[in-house]
Amino acid sequence: MANHKSALKRIRQSEKKRLRNRYYHKTARTALKVLRNEEDKKAAAEQLPKVISLLDKLVKKNIIHKNKAANLKSKLTKHVNKLA
């Protein structure tokens, strides 16, 4: 275990940040899963902007990479448009 005060503080901060990032990431994965499993086009079209917004927020907080978010948004949009 670290002895310096600054190292101890860094450990505390990184643990808080890890838990927060984990929560955001898990929330996003759940939202993606719900949208992918949606059968109704109208409901899926309503959910899509919310999920896209969530992905953009994750990019802003450096939780996921911007290209990954772009790929996910593209695939989800294609999925929603393909629904009958």
Backbone as CSV, one residue per row, in Angstrom:
resi,resn,N_x,N_y,N_z,CA_x,CA_y,CA_z,C_x,C_y,C_z
1,MET,0.850,-1.193,0.000,0.000,0.000,0.000,0.883,1.240,0.000
2,ALA,0.406,2.281,-0.633,1.173,3.523,-0.746,1.289,4.223,0.606
3,ASN,2.372,4.953,0.777,2.604,5.671,2.027,2.372,7.170,1.908
4,HIS,2.566,7.718,0.723,2.428,9.163,0.556,0.959,9.566,0.563
5,LYS,0.710,10.739,1.122,-0.669,11.243,1.190,-1.268,11.390,-0.206
6,SER,-0.457,11.904,-1.111,-0.967,12.130,-2.465,-1.312,10.812,-3.159
7,ALA,-0.512,9.773,-2.891,-0.785,8.473,-3.499,-2.066,7.868,-2.918
8,LEU,-2.267,8.037,-1.631,-3.488,7.538,-0.995,-4.715,8.247,-1.555
9,LYS,-4.590,9.565,-1.753,-5.700,10.343,-2.319,-5.989,9.877,-3.750
10,ARG,-4.937,9.638,-4.514,-5.095,9.184,-5.898,-5.828,7.837,-5.934
11,ILE,-5.502,6.962,-4.991,-6.168,5.658,-4.918,-7.660,5.851,-4.638
12,ARG,-7.974,6.732,-3.689,-9.381,6.985,-3.364,-10.116,7.557,-4.575
13,GLN,-9.499,8.518,-5.224,-10.141,9.160,-6.375,-10.351,8.179,-7.530
14,SER,-9.335,7.380,-7.809,-9.444,6.456,-8.942,-10.504,5.384,-8.680
15,GLU,-10.676,4.978,-7.419,-11.709,4.001,-7.089,-13.102,4.590,-7.315
16,LYS,-13.298,5.836,-6.873,-14.588,6.510,-7.096,-14.871,6.633,-8.588
17,LYS,-13.846,7.052,-9.332,-14.006,7.241,-10.773,-14.305,5.913,-11.474
18,ARG,-13.636,4.841,-11.029,-13.854,3.519,-11.617,-15.299,3.072,-11.414
19,LEU,-15.816,3.262,-10.206,-17.190,2.859,-9.922,-18.194,3.690,-10.715
20,ARG,-17.934,4.986,-10.828,-18.821,5.866,-11.589,-18.829,5.476,-13.070
21,ASN,-17.635,5.239,-13.629,-17.532,4.847,-15.032,-18.221,3.512,-15.279
22,ARG,-18.074,2.604,-14.327,-18.695,1.292,-14.436,-20.217,1.414,-14.462
23,TYR,-20.738,2.284,-13.615,-22.184,2.514,-13.577,-22.680,3.066,-14.908
24,TYR,-22.007,4.100,-15.435,-22.421,4.695,-16.711,-22.344,3.673,-17.836
25,HIS,-21.267,2.903,-17.856,-21.062,1.928,-18.919,-22.147,0.850,-18.884
26,LYS,-22.461,0.375,-17.691,-23.478,-0.667,-17.541,-24.859,-0.144,-17.934
27,THR,-25.152,1.100,-17.545,-26.424,1.715,-17.904,-26.564,1.798,-19.427
28,ALA,-25.488,2.180,-20.087,-25.509,2.303,-21.545,-25.716,0.939,-22.198
29,ARG,-25.024,-0.073,-21.694,-25.168,-1.416,-22.274,-26.602,-1.913,-22.134
30,THR,-27.216,-1.631,-20.990,-28.595,-2.049,-20.763,-29.529,-1.338,-21.745
31,ALA,-29.315,-0.033,-21.928,-30.147,0.736,-22.860,-29.999,0.204,-24.283
32,LEU,-28.777,-0.136,-24.678,-28.541,-0.692,-26.010,-29.260,-2.026,-26.178
33,LYS,-29.179,-2.847,-25.145,-29.810,-4.163,-25.192,-31.327,-4.038,-25.327
34,VAL,-31.908,-3.119,-24.564,-33.359,-2.907,-24.618,-33.773,-2.452,-26.019
35,LEU,-33.001,-1.530,-26.589,-33.319,-1.021,-27.928,-33.167,-2.109,-28.984
36,ARG,-32.120,-2.917,-28.876,-31.906,-3.991,-29.859,-33.016,-5.043,-29.806
37,ASN,-33.537,-5.282,-28.611,-34.572,-6.315,-28.450,-35.975,-5.791,-28.733
38,GLU,-36.105,-4.508,-28.988,-37.411,-3.906,-29.256,-37.943,-4.390,-30.605
39,GLU,-39.190,-4.830,-30.612,-39.812,-5.351,-31.834,-40.650,-4.283,-32.536
40,ASP,-41.210,-3.367,-31.765,-42.113,-2.342,-32.294,-41.309,-1.157,-32.824
41,LYS,-41.547,-0.805,-34.079,-40.770,0.271,-34.704,-41.027,1.621,-34.037
42,LYS,-42.268,1.891,-33.681,-42.605,3.182,-33.072,-41.894,3.357,-31.726
43,ALA,-41.930,2.314,-30.905,-41.267,2.373,-29.594,-39.756,2.504,-29.758
44,ALA,-39.218,1.774,-30.722,-37.778,1.830,-30.976,-37.372,3.219,-31.466
45,ALA,-38.199,3.820,-32.311,-37.904,5.162,-32.825,-37.949,6.196,-31.712
46,GLU,-38.780,5.970,-30.701,-38.835,6.880,-29.552,-37.600,6.719,-28.669
47,GLN,-37.118,5.500,-28.538,-35.962,5.227,-27.678,-34.644,5.656,-28.311
48,LEU,-34.572,5.611,-29.625,-33.308,5.862,-30.328,-32.652,7.197,-29.958
49,PRO,-33.362,8.333,-29.966,-32.694,9.598,-29.612,-32.151,9.606,-28.184
50,LYS,-32.846,8.931,-27.276,-32.380,8.868,-25.887,-31.083,8.083,-25.789
51,VAL,-31.015,6.971,-26.510,-29.812,6.136,-26.481,-28.648,6.872,-27.151
52,ILE,-28.921,7.551,-28.245,-27.878,8.314,-28.936,-27.337,9.411,-28.017
53,SER,-28.228,10.075,-27.316,-27.815,11.107,-26.367,-26.947,10.519,-25.257
54,LEU,-27.341,9.354,-24.770,-26.579,8.672,-23.728,-25.171,8.338,-24.213
55,LEU,-25.063,7.852,-25.441,-23.751,7.531,-26.014,-22.887,8.779,-26.151
56,ASP,-23.507,9.878,-26.584,-22.760,11.128,-26.729,-22.229,11.612,-25.380
57,LYS,-23.017,11.429,-24.335,-22.574,11.815,-22.990,-21.399,10.955,-22.524
58,LEU,-21.439,9.666,-22.870,-20.330,8.785,-22.500,-19.042,9.185,-23.210
59,VAL,-19.171,9.619,-24.456,-18.000,10.087,-25.197,-17.448,11.347,-24.540
60,LYS,-18.332,12.235,-24.165,-17.926,13.488,-23.541,-17.178,13.237,-22.227
61,LYS,-17.589,12.171,-21.509,-16.953,11.844,-20.223,-15.773,10.882,-20.392
62,ASN,-15.382,10.614,-21.633,-14.258,9.720,-21.941,-14.454,8.302,-21.400
63,ILE,-15.679,7.824,-21.418,-15.946,6.458,-20.968,-15.871,5.501,-22.149
64,ILE,-16.338,5.950,-23.314,-16.143,5.172,-24.534,-15.528,6.087,-25.589
65,HIS,-14.918,5.479,-26.591,-14.265,6.242,-27.657,-15.316,6.785,-28.630
66,LYS,-15.028,7.924,-29.217,-16.007,8.560,-30.108,-16.317,7.707,-31.337
67,ASN,-15.329,6.967,-31.836,-15.585,6.115,-33.000,-16.484,4.942,-32.641
68,LYS,-16.309,4.410,-31.438,-17.175,3.322,-30.986,-18.613,3.816,-30.878
69,ALA,-18.778,5.010,-30.335,-20.117,5.586,-30.221,-20.724,5.794,-31.600
70,ALA,-19.919,6.278,-32.532,-20.411,6.501,-33.894,-20.846,5.181,-34.529
71,ASN,-20.049,4.127,-34.333,-20.402,2.816,-34.880,-21.699,2.297,-34.266
72,LEU,-21.831,2.438,-32.951,-23.038,1.975,-32.274,-24.266,2.745,-32.757
73,LYS,-24.139,4.059,-32.875,-25.268,4.880,-33.326,-25.683,4.482,-34.739
74,SER,-24.710,4.239,-35.595,-24.998,3.843,-36.966,-25.736,2.503,-37.011
75,LYS,-25.225,1.527,-36.259,-25.846,0.199,-36.253,-27.258,0.246,-35.678
76,LEU,-27.440,1.034,-34.611,-28.763,1.131,-34.000,-29.764,1.800,-34.933
77,THR,-29.308,2.832,-35.630,-30.182,3.534,-36.575,-30.602,2.593,-37.701
78,LYS,-29.635,1.834,-38.212,-29.960,0.845,-39.251,-30.965,-0.168,-38.729
79,HIS,-30.766,-0.618,-37.505,-31.656,-1.608,-36.900,-33.080,-1.076,-36.784
80,VAL,-33.199,0.165,-36.310,-34.527,0.773,-36.135,-35.212,0.976,-37.485
81,ASN,-34.437,1.405,-38.480,-35.026,1.626,-39.802,-35.453,0.328,-40.469
82,LYS,-34.798,-0.766,-40.112,-35.105,-2.054,-40.705,-36.363,-2.697,-40.107
83,LEU,-36.748,-2.250,-38.918,-37.935,-2.827,-38.290,-39.185,-2.549,-39.121
84,ALA,-40.100,-3.509,-39.107,-41.313,-3.350,-39.924,-42.476,-2.819,-39.098
